[in-house]
Amino acid sequence: AQALVCNAMVDARQTVRPKSAHGAVPLEAALGHRLQPATLRAPSWCNDCGQFLWGVSEQGLECALCCRLLCSACSGKAERCPTFETSQGADLLTNGAIGASGKDTLEAFEEARQIRERAGTLDTLDGARLLKNIGLAKVKKRDFQGAMEAYLEAHRIYAATGTLETPSGAGLLRSLGLAKEELGDSHGALHAYATARRILESTGTLQTENGESLTKSIGIVKEARGDFEGALEAYLESKNIRCSRGSLLTESGVRLLSNIVTVHGSLGDAVSANEAYDEARQIHDSINNRDTLDCARLLHNIGVARASCKNGSFMDAVEAFKEAHLMCDQLGALGTTPGAALLRSMGVAKSDHGDLAGALDAFAESQGIYTKMRKLESPLGASLLNDIGMARARFKDLKGASKAFAEAQRIFRHTNTIETPDGCLLLMNAGNNKKALGDIDGAMKLFSEARDIRDRTSSLDTPDGVRLLVAIGTTLSEQGDQDGALEAFSEAYNLHTRMDTLDSPSAASVLNYIGSTRRARGDTDGALQAYNEAYRIYQAAHTLESEEGALVAMNIGIAKGALGDLSGRLHAYAEAHRILERRGLLDSADGARLLINIGIAKNKARDPEGALEAYERALQAYERDGTIDTPTGANLLRSIGITRCDLLDQDGAIKAFTEARRIRERCGALETLDGAKLMMNLGTTKGLRGDLNGKLNAYAEARRLHDVAGTLQSEDGALLLNNIGNGRKEWGDINGSLDAYNEARSIRKKTNTLETPGGAGLLNNIGAVKGQVGDLEGALKAYAEARAIRERTGTMETVAGADLLMNSGAAKEDFGDLDGAMEDYEAARRLREHTGTLETANGALLLMHIDELQNKKAGRGTQPRKVGLRC
């Protein structure tokens, strides 16, 4: 605290004042007269009782402040000195309280404030200094809200008196920042610190001890906010000030270097972290302070840095932790807060590197220390439980994680510290765990609470704030609310803009989410733009060779494929495959997703063998990861079945489809749209094996599933009804076939999917059945509508177009329009020649139709057999 100038005429040490039991001067005594023996040269009387003061020397007692003269009998009375109703008295009371450790210190400051208020001198520089001292006293009592209120009032006076732009004003702003920091308002704290720094720089006093402390405080807040580059800049400025002042070679200098070690680790720079550690260690050695708690903290920090850096050595981190652990043990500090913090960091590092058992052992030892110190029921204990929950969640122990998160949440709420950055972090982690357990509503409730707290405490503009918005966005996306998801992701990207971190891997990750959400909303061009920007950032930051970089490359491939760039899609997939394979991550969840997408692309490129190879590799990853018995695993098996069917391996296809059905039944996901699609695929494959009864039974089950899921009135439902019509036609049930086709046509019309190649195929089938029952006009009308659709959709020049023309020609021939029939047959022949399918069974059938029609027209005529083809 900065002491005020004392204006009293007598040193307080020359006066005799009673002490309280705890050694401090009671306030009532402090406000009394400051009496001392007085030798009087003239006759004098007691100013209280009027008695004559007899004697040659020291006849009475005189107040050093107001000069009141008292006899020994009246001096014992408790009487307030009138001086304490003036500014001089307020200064004296303030100076007497500064540095005192008694419980009456704050009371004395408050009394001095009341005196100044009555005297009308609170709005002065001395009044502002008094308010600052009140704030400092409240900080000692951990009343940070009260401290901030006092500092803000002092700030008002400094501003009004034009003294804010001084070193003293900067000191007040630093105190205000510290209070805001304790209250969780890191944004407000940083603003106060930045203003204080500007003042010190403008007054030429930045290169001072106050400048050292201030720049270090800026670094601490920026580090807590996740702005590690900004923190490093502030710490290095503090270091440079120390170097210029010759104060780096001290214990406090080592502590600063220890902070620099930590930030280098957070930035992933193991080399610089080790350099800072070596410098700090040399200073320790030079001042003979090797075996100290500061050295143990330094070892702790270099251990954390080495463990968190991709180019660091985990074994070197373990060695640093072990040395720190041994040093704490030798210093008798292992059972203290620093020892517990060390064990907690060891647990986090082991968890990150896959050693769950080792992590839980370290956490348990740390928890034991906190329990013994009675600190488990504190924010520190809650943060430890949060780490335990994160470790358990990482290793799929979601119930154990939920228990740890719930206990941590209880402690944060009980200690009224839930509205802090650590409390928000817990709420986010607990929300992610609830989402993993399938409790989406519970997850969103926690995410929303964390968001509200960050808004109230101005702590949203942080990396943790970005992660929270991403968690909200991904949850909304999974719920199908793509608009809400895009809003959350866009806000996260805007945070990066405000934090000036647009070129960071975190910003690239957000762009990847934006791209995926745009793609889900149908904006493929916008998605590709976001993916390409994310790719550029990863490449510039030299982090493209990572799991995240591979994911972006894969998404670029998906977008390019959707835009028709099949070559670009395969090229992007190949790059993602190379990255994951080099990092040994091809068997991860993201690796399996990539392999599935590669399989899809190869299928579309008419490479079913390559597709099957990719799908089988993804299946192995799912089996190793234990995620095969999920709807996602069932979808993969369905893709394998479809590909095996394309390779004419109907037995293998049925085996895959049957396993997929078993998985869906077991996890309660059969009565869904995907379940209905699976049963349709199974039915089609059984039909290819000649099992017509099994085919129709599977189709009937697929229809039931559509009815249950409420998805029959969709393009997928129409496709199933089309297949049911085909099956009934094979069975000989022509009327049932036409009923199914007509229902499919009605659905396509309602869902605006009739004007598609699938709609044209359906109309071709309707035409074939109508022709078979003798309704040639209806047949020709259906064929004409199908042809018009194919011409509008650009799919006439295809094999399906050739089939349609052959069927149309056959109907025209039966109708007696021989010239129209020949025209359609010749057009069909031209298409088959163009598509290279004339040398097929249907091509041979077409040639037979043409030959027989030519014979008929020449009068040689046999009646041709009319065969309608289905799509």
Residue, then its C-alpha position, 0 to 999 in steps of 0.5 A: a500500500q502507498a502511505l499518505v503524507c502525515n501532516a500531524m505535528v507530533d510523531a505518533r510514537q511519542t504519544v501513549r495510546p492503549k492497545s487492544a488484546h491483539g496488539a492493535v490500537p482500538l479505533e476509539a483510542a486512535l480517535g482520542h487526544r494524543l496526550q503528552p506531559a506538558t511543563l507550563r511556564a504560566p498559571s494554567w487550568c484544566n480545559d475539562c474540569g477547570q482545576f488549577l494545574w499545580g507543580v513546577s514541571e509536567q503539571g498536566l497533559e497536552c494534546a499534540l493535535c489540538c493543544r487541549l490541556l488536561c489534568s491527570a484525572c481528566s486525561g483518562k476520559a474517552e474523548r474524541c479529538p476535534t482534529f479528527e473532524t478535519s482532513q489532517g485528522a483523516d490523514l493521521l488516522t489513515n497513516g496510523a492504519i497503513g501497515a497495521s495488521g489488526k482487525d481494526t485497520l479497515e475500520a480506521f480507513e472507513e472512519a477516515r472516509q467518513i471524516r473526509e465526507r463530512a469535511g467535504t475533502l473526499d474528492t481530492l487526491d488524498g481522498a482517492r489515495l484513502l479509497k485505494n487503501i480501503g480497497l487494499a484492506k478489503v483485498k486482504k479480507r478477500d472482499f474483491q467486490g468491495a475492493m473494486e467498488a472502492y477502486l472505481e470511486a478512487h478512479r473517478i476522483y483521479a479522473a476528475t482531478g486530472t491525476l489519472e495520467t500519472p504513475s500513481g494513477a497507473g498504480l490504481l489501475r493495476s489494483l483495479g485490474l487485480a480485483k477484476e481478475e479475482l472476480g473473473d472479469s479477465h477482459g476488464a482486468l486486461h483493459a485496466y492493465a493496458t491503460a496502466r501500461r500506456i500511462l507508465e510508458s507515456t510518463g517514462t516510468l515503464q522501465t521501473e519495478n512497477g513496470e516489471s510487475l504490471t507487464k507480468s500481470i498482463g502476461i498472467v491474464k493473457e495466459a489465463r485467457g489462452d492468448f499465449e502469444g500475447a502472454l509471451e510478449a508481455y512476459l518478455e517485456s517484463k524480462n527486458i525491464r528486469c534485464s535493464r534494471g539488473s533484477l533478473l538474477t533474483e528469485s522473482g526473476v526465476r519465477l518470471l522465467s518459469n512463466i515463460v517456460t509454461v507459455h512456450g509449452s502452450l505454444g508448442d515450442a519445446v525448444s524455446a521452453n527448454e532454453a528458458y528453463d536452462e536460463a532459469r536453472q542457471i540463475h538458481d545455481s548462481i544464487n545458490n537456490r537450487d533446492t527450493l520450492d521455486c526450483a520445484r515449480l520450475l521443474h513442474n512447468i518444464g514438465v508440463a511444457r515438454a508433455s504438451c509440445k508435439n516436438g517435446s519428449f514425454m519421457d523428458a517431461v516425466e523425468a522433470f516431474k520426478e525431479a520436482h516430486l523428489m525436491c518437493d518431498q525433500l523440502g517437505a512440500l509434497g503435502t502442500t498446495p504446490g505438491a498437489a498441483l504437481l501431481r495434478s499436472m502429472g495426471v493430466a500429462k499421463s492422461d493425454h498420453g494414454d496412461l489412464a491408470g497412471a493418471l488416476d493414481a496421480f489424481a488420487e494422490s493429489q486429491g488426498i493432499y487436498t482432502k488432508m489440507r481441507k481444500l478439496e471443498s474449494p475451487l482448487g479441489a473442483s478443478l482437480l475433479n474436473d481433470i479427473g472427469m476429463a481423463r475418465a471421459r477420454f477413456k470412455d468411462l462416461k459414467g465415472a466422468s459424470k460422477a466427477f463432473a457432478e461433484a466438481q459442479r457441487i463444489f463450485r456452486h457451494t463456494n460461489t465460484i461457478e461464475t469463473p473461467d474454471g467454473c465455465l470450463l467445468l460446465m462445458n466439459a460436463g455438457n460434452n459428457k452429457k452429450a456423449l451419454g445421449d442427454i442432449d437437453g442436459a448438455m444444452k442446459l449446461f452450455s447455455e449456463a456457461r454462455d450466460i456466465r461468460d457474457r456476464t463476466s466478459s470472458l467470452d472473448t477467449p479460446d475457451g469461449v471459442r470452444l464453448l461456442v463450437a460445442i454449442g454449434t456441434t450440438l445444434s447441428e446434431q439436432g438438425d438446427q443448421d441455422g443455429a449451428l452456423e450462427a454459433f460457429s460464425e460467432a466463434y469465428n468473430l471471436h477470433t477476429r476480435m482476438d486477432t487470432l484468425d491465422s491460428p489452427s483454432a480459427a481453421s478448425v472453426l472454419n471447418y465447422i462452418g464449411s460442414t454446416r454450410r454443406a448441410r444447408g446446401d451451400t456447397d460453394g460456400a462450404l468449399q470456400a470455408y474449407n479452402e481457407a482452413y486449409r490455407i491457415y493449417q498450411a501457413a501454420h505448418t500444422l497441415e500434417s495433423e489429424e485436423g489438417a487431414l479432416v479439412a482435406m477430406n471435407i474439401g474432397i466431399a465438397k468437390g465431389a458434390l460439385g462434380d469435380l470427381s478428380g479433385r475429390l479423389h486428389a483431396y482424399a489421397e492427401a488426407h489418406r497420406i497425412l493420416e497414414r504418416r501419423g498412424l491415425l488411419d485406424s482412428a475414427d477420422g481415418a475410418r470416416l475418410l476410408i468410407n468417403i474414399g469407398i463412396a468416391k471409388n464406387k462412383a468412379r466405377d471402381p467397386e474393388g477399390a471401394l470394397e478395399a476402403y470399406e473393409r479397412a474402415l470396418q477393421a478400424y470400427e472393430r478395433d475401436g469397439t464402435i461397430d455395434t452402432p448405427t454408423g457401423a451398420n451403415l458401413l456394413r450396408s455400404i459393403g453389402i451394396t459394393r459386394c452386390d455390384l461385384l456379383d457377390q450376392d452371398g457376401a452382400i446378404k451376409a453384410f446386410t444381415e449383420a447390419r440388421r442384427i446391429r440395428e435391432r440390438c441398438g434399437a435403430l432398425e425402425t428408422l429411415d436407414g433401417a428401411k433402406l437396409m431392408m430394401n437393399l436386402g430384398t433387392t439382393k435376395g431377388l438377384r439370387g432368385d429368392l422372390n419370396g424373400k425379396l417381397n418379404a424384405y420389401a414389406e418389412a422396409r415399408r413397415l419401417h418407413d411407416v413407423a419412421g414416418t418417411l414413406q412420403s419421401e423420395d426413398g419411400a417412392l423408390l421402395l414402392n417402385n421396387i415393390g412394383n417390380g417384385r409384384k410384376e415378377w410374381g405375376d401380380i400385375n394389378g398389385s404392381l401398378d398400384a405400387y407404381n401409382e403410389a410411388r408416382s403420387i409421392r414423387k409428385k407431392t415431394n417434387t421428385l417426379e422431374t428426376p431420373g428416378g421419376a423417369g424410371l418409374l414412369n417407364n415401369i408404369g408404361a411397361v405394365k400398362g402395355q402388358v395389360g393392353d392399355l397402350e394409350g396409357a403406356l405411350k403417355a407414360y413413356a412420353e412423360a418419362r422421355a420429356i423428363r429425361e430430356r429436361t434433366g439431361t439423362m436421355e443419352t444413357v442406358a436408361g434412355a435406351d431402355l425407355l426408347m425400346n419400350s416406347g418403340a414396342a408400344k408404338e409397334d403394338f399400337g400400329d405406328l410402325d414408323g414411330a416404332m422404328e424411329d424409337y428403335e433406331a434412336a435406342r440403337r444409337l444410344r447403345e452404340h454410344t454407351g458401348t452397351l449394344e453387345t449386352a442382353n438388352g442390346a440383343l433384344l433391341l436388335m431382335h425388335i428391329d429385325e422383326l419390325q423390318n420383316k413386318k414392314a417388308g411383308r415377311g412378318t412374324q409377330p415380335r415378342k414385346v418385352g417391357l424393361r424396368c428401370 
